[in-house]
Amino acid sequence: MMMSFFDQFMSPTLLGMPLILLATMFPLILFPKPTNKWMNNRTSSLQTWFLLTITKQLFSPISPRGQIWTLILTSLLLLLISMNMLGLLPYTFTPTTQLSMNMALAVPLWLSTVLMGLRTQPTLSLGHLLPEGTPTMLIPPLVIIETLSLFIRPLALGVRLTANLTAGHLLIQLIATATFILLPMMPTVSLWTFIVLMLLTVLEIAVAMIQAYVFVLLLSLYLQENS
């Protein structure tokens, strides 16, 4: 029986129970825990340096009121990176290829930033819907357009992450299938496709990290507008 290329994006089940929750929780045990010693191991030191650098870059332009989100967004960044990287291993499942999960992460966080802006500085938050100096005749359509763009933001967050990961996984599976099919018939061509597959795998690792960073970066920009 022929399997579809999209079968890899279906949540695996065990005894009728979906394993997406286990796939979501598993990356949390991959990060080393800090110890009470003066000097940690190299992995912990590298993890601490990475978190401090990313956190400083993301939250330096945000006001102190918005910096209370540091722990939430940093944890979200680690979760997305670990799940994206986990999906590149054989016989695994990538939860972030599911649009439902990405939207479940994007919508509440985006809505929280909007509600925070409306509560703390309603005039400035509503002022983003209408640029200064707009002619009177253009005010109604501009307000409608800016309102639509505001509500499209969470959809763009979820679709961007899903589309990039899905496209990368499909390309890897297509080239891997071509490599195995061409191996007995044209070994030289199969070798070249294997090299392309390795290069694409490296690119997909970079995409997995970059897309997680972009997801959190856009959320921090939305937070900066409303804090």
Disulfide bonds with the S-S distance in Angstrom:
none
